[in-house]
Amino acid sequence: MQASQYELFNASFHWLIIDKSYNSALDGNKMAAGDGVRFSTTTVKNGGAVLSAGKTVSSVQSSVNDTVPADTSTIDRARTATVNERTNAKGDDTFELLATMNVSINAEITVARPTDTSYRGFTLYDLWNPGFISGGKLKIEPLGRYTAARGLLIPRRETTVVRRRNMDGLKLKIMTVVTQKPHRPFELYLTTPQNTHLDSVHRYNYGLMSMLKDFYNFTFVNRRTKSWGYLRNGKFDGMIGALSRREVDLGGSPMYFRQERHRVVSYTTRTFIERPCFIFRHPPRNDAVKNPFLLPFEIIVWYLMVACGAILVMVLCFSFFVQDAGLSEIPHLSSGRCTSFFILLFGYLMYQYYSASIVGTLLMEQPKSIKTLRNLIDSRLTLGIEDIPYSRDYFVRTTDADSLELHRTRIEYYEPKTERNESHFLPATDGLQLVREGGYAFHVAISAAYRIIRLTFSEREICELSEIDMFPVWSQWMVAIVQKNSPYRDVITYGLRRLNEAGLMQRQRHVWQEPKPKCVRQIAPTDLIVGLDAVVSAFVLLCGGIVLSVCVLFAEILCHRIERHRHGCRRRRLGRNRFVMMTKQHGLVTAAGRHGTELFYVE
């Protein structure tokens, strides 16, 4: 009875019970007055071998050792005891007695009933109960038999969890976390895939547990709470608190692994990845395309282009000089023509790369500068966080300096302008609406955010979204939980892994978790509009060219006037000289006429 009281009928102990009173009943021998059921028990903690008590079953021990070798190094402690139970009812036997004890579903109890008075043969039975505390009935299954001639005969069987799948509709209490107010019956709200962004994680996990309910043939007694379970004055509240007080058997919601929780509950296996992150529309960078006319090529490429152009021009000039002793419009030698051809080809290729790169730069997605949590803190974006328990608990436990600074300066802080404390914890719908308007970053679980984004955001707004994680990647796995040292731990673990292998877990994710909205980028007329900030350098170059042209024009006019003035002065001097010479020539002509000769003046 103490084994039942201290819940020792579980997987930690292997029990071999030999019913010694069974043969006396077969032989018709009457038990003495006051005698009841008498049996010997053998227990082994954390071992796979079976140890017997007394001489009566020493042959069983040897046969078991021959059939299944025992690893004695794995046996921590063996305890043998003989229990003589006395009952008032004359017809009670071992099975009826064990039916009144706290036997669990993972119990390893073997009852050996002798088949003859000489104890040379035994019939073995496997006993278990789907849940004594929950009203389960003791189950007795034939295990095998032992004979002195043939030894231990146990047919090949399936594993313990598989053999004990039928729990006969046992009622197990399950508690599920619900943060939203359901507007329909609770179980219908958990199982109907409508508004899947509300409590999606909890409804997803409850769907998995419902599949296990059908797999193992048990039923639910539903309970609900608003909190996963956090320490309050040294005790857990919510679902963790209910499991630690043994008010419920199973946890209907998955939760993050925490060291302090491990002391009061048992984890089964991972079922869900919950990824909360900051979601925001990335603001445009004014300096992203500051000078697109210099972006296509690196500085070294520009230098090489200038150097190659200068060399080709020099070669071409040299070719013209050689062939014509000066420059001409058309090269006549083959070397000059070859040089001209490669100059044109080089310019054409550089122009194609240059123009195509400029167009691509103007149309491509602008580079993003906010990539880390530190960038987000230093940005001008307003920050907010979904008002959910694990977000508040994160800032209590974390030691990350950036996260603590973000909470202290951007989430909950004192605003001197308004002289009041600001708190930016918001519901998911309100926070994402601010994200849609722009200039706002909101920390929210993607399981709730993606559906709202798909229904309310435009294609352009979806393409502008960026995500930054605040939680460590290793902490995003969520696991299903049960009571501490619960006999249902292996049952739930095996069932969930079977669901994962069969693809049913992935199907549940498709039902309850919205995929990330895809950015379907379509070139709209607004995308082809080039702003002034992108072409301002071209206008600056044009204005510089106009100013330079005007300056050159004035210089040419001044030079031309100076040249005209100089030329005019020269003509006036030449005119005076011509007049003097003509006067002298007129005198010469007159003198020559007198002498009968002719004089000619040629200028």
C-alpha positions in Angstrom: 0.0 0.0 0.0 2.9 2.3 0.6 4.0 1.8 -3.1 0.6 3.1 -4.1 0.7 6.0 -1.6 4.1 7.2 -2.8 3.3 6.6 -6.5 5.9 3.9 -7.0 3.9 2.0 -9.6 5.5 3.9 -12.5 8.3 3.5 -15.0 11.0 4.1 -12.4 10.4 0.7 -10.8 9.9 -2.7 -12.3 7.7 -4.9 -10.2 7.6 -8.7 -10.2 4.7 -10.0 -8.1 4.3 -13.7 -7.4 0.9 -14.7 -6.3 1.6 -17.5 -3.7 -2.1 -18.0 -2.7 -3.2 -19.0 -6.2 -2.2 -22.7 -6.1 -3.9 -23.3 -2.8 -7.1 -22.2 -4.4 -6.6 -24.5 -7.3 -5.9 -27.4 -5.0 -9.0 -26.7 -2.9 -6.9 -26.2 0.2 -8.7 -23.8 2.5 -6.8 -20.9 3.8 -6.5 -20.4 7.5 -9.0 -18.1 9.1 -7.8 -14.5 8.7 -5.4 -15.3 5.9 -5.9 -13.5 2.6 -3.9 -12.9 -0.5 -0.2 -13.6 -0.1 2.4 -12.7 -2.7 6.0 -11.8 -3.0 7.2 -8.7 -4.7 10.4 -7.7 -6.3 11.3 -4.2 -7.4 14.1 -2.9 -9.5 14.7 0.8 -9.9 15.9 2.1 -13.2 16.8 -1.3 -14.5 15.7 -3.6 -17.2 16.4 -6.9 -15.4 14.0 -8.6 -13.0 15.2 -9.8 -9.6 13.3 -12.5 -7.7 12.8 -12.9 -4.0 13.3 -16.3 -2.3 14.1 -19.8 -3.5 10.7 -20.4 -5.1 11.4 -18.4 -8.2 15.2 -18.8 -8.5 14.7 -20.7 -11.8 12.7 -17.8 -13.2 15.7 -15.5 -12.5 18.1 -17.8 -14.2 15.9 -18.2 -17.3 15.4 -14.5 -17.6 19.1 -13.9 -17.4 19.6 -16.5 -20.2 16.9 -15.0 -22.4 17.6 -11.2 -21.8 21.0 -10.4 -20.5 20.9 -7.9 -17.7 23.3 -4.9 -17.5 23.9 -4.8 -13.8 25.8 -1.5 -14.1 22.5 0.2 -14.9 20.8 -1.0 -11.7 21.0 1.7 -9.1 19.3 0.0 -6.2 17.4 -3.3 -5.8 15.0 -3.8 -3.0 13.2 -7.1 -2.2 10.3 -7.3 0.1 7.6 -9.8 1.0 4.3 -8.3 1.6 1.5 -10.3 3.3 -1.8 -8.6 2.7 -4.8 -9.5 4.8 -8.3 -8.7 3.5 -11.7 -9.2 5.1 -13.2 -10.4 1.8 -12.5 -14.1 1.3 -12.6 -13.9 -2.6 -10.1 -11.0 -3.1 -7.0 -11.8 -5.1 -4.0 -10.0 -6.4 -5.7 -8.3 -9.4 -8.5 -7.0 -7.2 -6.0 -5.6 -4.8 -4.0 -3.9 -7.4 -7.2 -2.4 -8.9 -7.5 -0.3 -5.7 -3.9 1.0 -6.0 -2.5 4.0 -7.8 -1.1 2.2 -10.9 -0.1 4.5 -13.7 -0.1 4.1 -17.5 3.7 3.7 -17.6 3.8 1.1 -14.7 6.0 -2.0 -15.2 4.1 -4.6 -13.1 4.4 -8.3 -13.9 2.2 -10.7 -11.9 3.3 -14.4 -12.0 0.7 -17.0 -11.1 1.9 -20.5 -10.6 0.3 -23.2 -12.7 1.0 -26.1 -10.4 1.7 -26.7 -6.7 5.4 -27.3 -7.2 5.9 -23.8 -8.6 7.6 -25.1 -11.7 5.4 -23.2 -14.1 4.0 -19.6 -14.1 1.6 -17.6 -16.1 2.8 -14.0 -16.5 0.5 -10.9 -16.7 1.2 -7.3 -17.5 -0.8 -4.8 -15.4 -1.3 -1.1 -16.0 -3.9 1.6 -15.5 -4.6 4.5 -17.9 -5.0 6.8 -14.9 -6.1 5.7 -11.4 -6.7 9.2 -10.1 -8.7 10.2 -13.2 -11.0 7.1 -12.8 -9.2 4.6 -15.0 -9.7 0.9 -14.7 -6.9 -1.6 -14.2 -6.0 -3.4 -17.4 -4.6 -7.0 -17.3 -2.9 -8.3 -20.4 -1.2 -11.7 -20.9 2.5 -11.4 -21.0 3.8 -14.9 -21.4 4.6 -18.0 -19.3 7.5 -19.8 -17.7 8.1 -23.6 -17.5 11.0 -25.5 -16.1 11.4 -27.4 -19.4 11.2 -24.6 -21.9 12.1 -21.6 -19.8 10.7 -18.1 -20.2 8.4 -17.7 -23.2 7.4 -14.1 -24.1 6.2 -13.4 -27.7 7.6 -10.5 -29.5 5.6 -7.4 -28.7 5.4 -3.7 -29.5 6.7 -1.0 -27.2 4.9 -0.2 -24.0 3.5 3.1 -25.3 2.1 1.5 -28.5 0.6 -1.4 -26.6 -1.2 0.9 -24.2 -2.8 3.2 -26.7 -6.3 2.5 -25.7 -7.2 4.5 -22.6 -10.9 3.7 -22.7 -12.1 7.3 -22.9 -10.3 8.4 -19.8 -11.0 12.0 -18.8 -7.9 14.1 -18.6 -7.9 17.8 -17.4 -6.2 20.1 -19.9 -5.6 23.9 -19.5 -5.1 26.2 -22.5 -3.9 29.8 -22.5 -6.2 32.2 -24.3 -5.3 35.9 -24.4 -8.3 37.0 -26.5 -11.9 36.9 -25.5 -13.7 34.2 -27.5 -17.1 35.1 -28.8 -18.2 31.5 -29.1 -18.1 28.3 -27.0 -14.6 27.7 -25.8 -13.9 24.4 -27.5 -15.5 25.7 -30.7 -13.2 28.7 -30.6 -10.1 26.6 -30.2 -11.0 24.2 -33.1 -12.6 26.5 -35.7 -10.0 28.1 -38.0 -11.5 31.5 -38.2 -9.5 34.7 -37.3 -6.5 32.5 -37.1 -4.3 35.4 -36.0 -6.0 35.4 -32.6 -4.3 32.9 -30.2 -2.9 31.0 -33.1 -0.2 29.3 -31.1 -2.6 28.0 -28.5 -5.2 26.9 -31.0 -2.5 25.2 -33.0 -1.2 23.2 -30.0 -4.7 22.4 -28.9 -5.3 20.9 -32.3 -2.3 18.6 -31.9 -3.6 17.5 -28.4 -7.0 16.8 -30.0 -5.3 14.5 -32.5 -3.6 12.7 -29.6 -7.0 12.4 -27.9 -8.2 10.3 -30.8 -4.9 8.5 -31.1 -5.0 7.3 -27.5 -8.8 7.2 -27.0 -9.1 9.7 -24.1 -11.3 12.8 -23.6 -10.7 16.4 -22.4 -12.0 18.4 -19.5 -11.1 21.9 -20.7 -9.9 24.7 -18.5 -8.6 28.1 -19.6 -6.3 30.8 -18.3 -4.7 34.1 -19.5 -1.1 33.4 -18.6 1.5 30.8 -19.4 2.8 31.0 -15.9 5.2 33.4 -14.3 6.7 33.7 -10.8 4.5 35.9 -8.5 5.7 36.1 -4.9 7.6 32.8 -5.3 4.8 30.9 -6.9 3.7 30.3 -10.4 0.4 31.5 -11.8 -1.4 30.5 -14.9 -1.0 27.2 -16.6 2.4 26.4 -14.9 0.8 27.0 -11.5 -2.1 24.7 -12.2 0.2 21.9 -13.4 2.5 22.3 -10.4 -0.5 22.1 -8.0 -1.7 19.0 -10.0 -5.0 20.7 -10.8 -4.7 19.7 -14.4 -3.0 16.8 -16.2 -1.9 18.4 -19.5 -0.8 21.8 -20.8 -2.9 22.8 -23.9 -0.5 25.6 -24.9 3.2 25.3 -25.7 5.7 27.5 -24.0 9.3 28.7 -24.1 11.9 26.7 -22.1 12.8 28.4 -18.9 15.1 27.0 -16.2 12.8 28.0 -13.3 9.9 26.2 -15.0 11.8 23.0 -15.4 11.7 22.5 -11.6 7.9 22.3 -11.5 6.8 20.8 -14.9 8.1 18.3 -17.4 8.8 19.1 -21.0 7.8 16.7 -23.8 9.0 17.7 -27.3 9.1 20.8 -29.5 5.9 21.6 -31.3 6.1 25.2 -32.6 8.5 28.0 -33.5 7.2 31.3 -32.3 9.2 34.1 -33.8 8.5 37.6 -32.4 10.3 40.4 -34.2 10.2 44.1 -35.0 8.3 44.8 -38.2 8.5 48.2 -39.8 8.5 50.0 -43.2 12.0 50.9 -43.8 12.4 54.7 -44.3 14.0 55.8 -47.6 17.6 56.8 -47.5 18.2 60.3 -48.8 21.8 59.5 -49.4 21.2 56.1 -51.0 21.4 57.5 -54.6 23.1 60.8 -53.8 25.0 60.9 -57.1 24.0 58.2 -59.5 26.2 59.6 -62.3 29.3 58.6 -60.4 27.9 55.3 -59.0 28.2 53.1 -62.1 31.9 52.9 -61.9 34.4 52.7 -59.1 37.1 55.4 -58.8 39.7 53.1 -60.2 37.5 52.5 -63.3 37.2 56.2 -63.8 41.0 56.6 -63.6 41.5 53.8 -66.1 39.0 55.3 -68.5 40.7 58.7 -68.5 44.1 57.1 -68.9 43.0 54.8 -71.7 41.3 57.7 -73.5 44.3 59.9 -73.2 46.6 57.2 -74.6 44.2 56.5 -77.6 44.0 60.2 -78.4 47.8 60.6 -78.3 48.1 57.6 -80.6 45.6 59.0 -83.0 47.2 62.4 -83.0 50.6 60.8 -83.7 49.1 58.9 -86.6 47.6 62.0 -88.1 50.9 63.8 -87.7 52.9 61.1 -89.4 50.6 60.8 -92.3 49.9 64.4 -93.1 52.4 66.4 -91.0 49.4 67.7 -89.1 45.8 67.0 -88.2 43.1 66.2 -90.7 39.5 65.2 -90.6 39.9 61.7 -92.0 42.8 59.3 -91.3 44.2 57.9 -94.5 46.6 55.3 -93.0 45.3 51.9 -91.7 46.9 52.6 -88.3 44.9 55.8 -87.9 41.7 54.1 -89.0 42.3 51.2 -86.6 42.9 53.6 -83.7 39.7 55.6 -84.6 37.7 52.3 -84.7 38.8 51.2 -81.2 38.2 54.7 -79.8 34.6 54.5 -81.0 34.2 50.9 -79.8 35.6 51.8 -76.4 33.3 54.8 -76.0 30.3 52.8 -77.1 30.8 50.0 -74.6 31.5 52.4 -71.7 28.4 54.3 -72.6 26.2 51.2 -72.6 27.5 50.1 -69.2 27.2 53.6 -67.8 23.6 54.3 -69.0 22.3 50.8 -68.1 23.9 51.1 -64.6 22.2 54.5 -64.0 18.8 53.2 -65.0 19.2 50.1 -62.9 20.3 52.2 -59.9 17.2 54.4 -60.1 14.9 51.4 -60.4 16.4 49.0 -57.9 15.3 48.6 -54.3 17.1 51.1 -52.1 19.7 49.6 -49.7 18.5 49.3 -46.1 20.5 50.8 -43.3 18.5 49.5 -40.3 19.7 46.0 -39.9 20.4 45.4 -36.2 18.7 46.2 -32.9 21.3 48.9 -32.3 20.4 50.6 -35.6 16.8 50.5 -34.6 17.5 52.2 -31.3 19.5 54.9 -33.0 16.8 55.5 -35.7 14.0 58.1 -35.6 11.3 55.4 -35.7 8.8 55.2 -32.9 8.9 51.8 -31.2 6.2 49.6 -29.8 5.7 46.1 -28.5 2.7 43.7 -28.5 1.1 43.6 -25.1 1.6 39.9 -24.3 3.0 38.4 -21.1 6.2 36.8 -22.5 7.3 40.2 -23.9 7.1 41.9 -20.5 8.8 38.9 -18.9 11.7 39.0 -21.4 12.8 42.5 -20.2 12.7 41.2 -16.6 15.0 38.2 -17.3 17.3 39.4 -20.1 20.8 40.7 -19.6 21.2 42.0 -23.2 22.4 45.6 -23.0 20.7 46.7 -26.2 17.3 45.2 -25.2 17.5 46.8 -21.8 18.3 50.2 -23.3 15.5 49.8 -25.8 13.0 49.1 -23.0 14.3 51.9 -20.8 14.5 54.6 -23.5 12.0 53.7 -26.2 9.3 51.5 -24.6 8.6 52.5 -21.0 10.2 55.9 -20.1 9.5 59.3 -18.7 8.6 62.0 -21.2 9.7 65.5 -20.0 7.6 67.3 -22.5 4.3 65.7 -21.3 5.6 65.1 -17.8 4.2 61.6 -17.6 5.4 58.0 -18.1 5.0 56.6 -21.6 4.3 53.0 -22.3 4.3 51.6 -25.8 2.7 48.2 -25.2 -0.1 47.9 -27.8 -2.5 45.2 -29.2 -1.3 43.6 -32.4 -3.9 45.2 -34.6 -3.2 48.8 -33.3 0.5 48.4 -33.6 0.5 47.1 -37.1 -1.8 49.9 -38.2 0.8 52.3 -37.0 3.4 50.4 -39.0 1.3 50.7 -42.1 1.2 54.5 -41.7 5.0 54.6 -41.6 7.6 55.7 -39.2 6.8 53.0 -36.6 8.4 49.7 -35.6 6.3 47.2 -33.8 7.5 44.0 -32.0 4.9 41.3 -32.6 4.7 37.5 -33.2 4.7 36.7 -36.8 1.9 34.1 -36.3 -0.4 37.0 -35.5 1.2 39.7 -37.7 1.3 38.0 -41.1 -2.4 37.6 -41.5 -3.1 41.2 -40.5 -0.4 42.4 -42.9 -1.9 40.3 -45.8 -5.4 41.7 -45.2 -4.6 45.4 -44.6 -1.3 46.3 -46.3 -0.8 47.1 -50.0 1.7 45.5 -52.2 4.0 48.4 -52.1 3.8 48.6 -48.3 4.5 44.8 -48.0 7.6 45.3 -50.2 8.9 48.0 -47.9 8.7 45.9 -44.7 11.8 44.9 -42.8 12.2 42.6 -39.8 14.7 42.6 -36.9 14.9 39.9 -34.2 15.2 40.9 -30.5 14.8 37.4 -29.0 17.7 35.0 -29.4 17.1 32.3 -32.0 17.6 29.4 -29.6 14.7 30.7 -27.4 12.1 30.7 -30.1 11.3 27.0 -29.8 8.1 26.2 -27.9 7.4 22.8 -26.2 4.4 21.0 -24.9 4.4 20.4 -21.1 2.8 18.0 -18.5 3.0 17.7 -14.8 6.4 17.1 -13.2 7.3 13.4 -13.5 3.9 12.8 -15.1 3.2 9.2 -16.3 1.8 10.8 -19.5 5.1 12.4 -20.5 6.3 9.5 -22.8 2.8 9.1 -24.1 2.5 12.7 -25.2 6.1 12.8 -26.5 5.6 9.7 -28.6 2.3 10.9 -30.0 3.6 14.3 -31.0 6.6 12.8 -32.8 4.3 10.4 -34.6 2.2 13.5 -35.7 5.4 15.2 -36.9 6.5 12.1 -38.9 3.1 11.8 -40.5 3.0 15.4 -41.6 0.0 16.3 -39.5 2.1 18.8 -37.5 3.0 20.6 -40.7 -0.6 20.6 -41.8 -1.6 22.3 -38.5 1.0 25.0 -39.2 -0.5 25.7 -42.6 -4.0 26.0 -40.9 -3.0 28.2 -38.0 0.1 30.1 -39.1 -0.1 32.5 -42.0 2.9 32.4 -44.3 4.9 35.5 -44.8 3.3 37.8 -47.4 5.3 37.8 -50.6 6.5 40.9 -52.2 5.1 40.9 -55.7 7.0 43.9 -57.1 5.2 45.4 -60.1 6.6 48.4 -61.9 4.0 51.2 -61.3 4.1 54.6 -63.0 5.2 56.1 -59.7 8.2 53.8 -59.7 9.5 55.4 -62.9 9.4 58.9 -61.6 12.9 60.2 -60.9 13.2 62.7 -58.0 15.2 65.8 -58.0 17.6 64.4 -55.4 18.6 61.7 -58.0 19.4 64.1 -60.9 20.5 67.2 -59.0 24.1 66.4 -59.8 23.2 66.5 -63.6 21.6 69.9 -63.2 24.7 71.1 -61.2 26.9 69.9 -64.0 24.6 71.6 -66.6 24.7 74.9 -64.7 28.5 74.6 -64.3 28.8 74.1 -68.0 26.6 77.1 -68.7 28.6 79.3 -66.4 31.8 78.0 -68.0 30.4 78.7 -71.5 29.4 82.2 -70.6 32.8 82.9 -69.1 34.5 81.5 -72.2 32.2 83.7 -74.3 33.1 86.8 -72.5 36.8 85.9 -72.7 36.5 85.3 -76.5 34.7 88.7 -76.9 37.3 90.4 -74.9 40.1 88.7 -76.8 38.3 89.5 -80.1 38.0 93.2 -79.2 41.6 93.3 -78.2 42.6 91.7 -81.4 40.4 94.1 -83.5 41.9 97.0 -81.6 45.4 95.8 -82.3 44.5 95.1 -86.0 43.0 98.5 -86.4 46.0 100.3 -85.0 48.2 98.3 -87.4 46.0 99.2 -90.4 46.1 102.9 -89.5 49.9 102.8 -89.3 50.0 101.0 -92.7 47.7 103.6 -94.1 50.0 106.4 -93.1 53.0 104.6 -94.6 51.1 104.0 -97.8 50.1 107.6 -98.1 53.7 108.8 -97.7 54.9 106.2 -100.3 52.2 107.2 -102.7 53.1 110.8 -102.4 56.7 110.0 -103.1 55.7 107.8 -106.0 53.6 110.6 -107.5 56.7 112.8 -107.5 58.6 110.1 -109.2 56.0 109.7 -111.8 56.0 113.3 -112.6 59.7 113.4 -112.9 59.7 110.4 -115.1 57.1 111.8 -117.3 59.2 114.7 -117.9 62.0 112.5 -119.1 59.7 110.2 -121.2 59.9 107.1 -118.9 57.1 105.0 -117.2 57.2 103.9 -113.5 54.9 101.2 -112.0 54.3 100.8 -108.2 53.3 97.4 -106.9 52.2 97.1 -103.2 
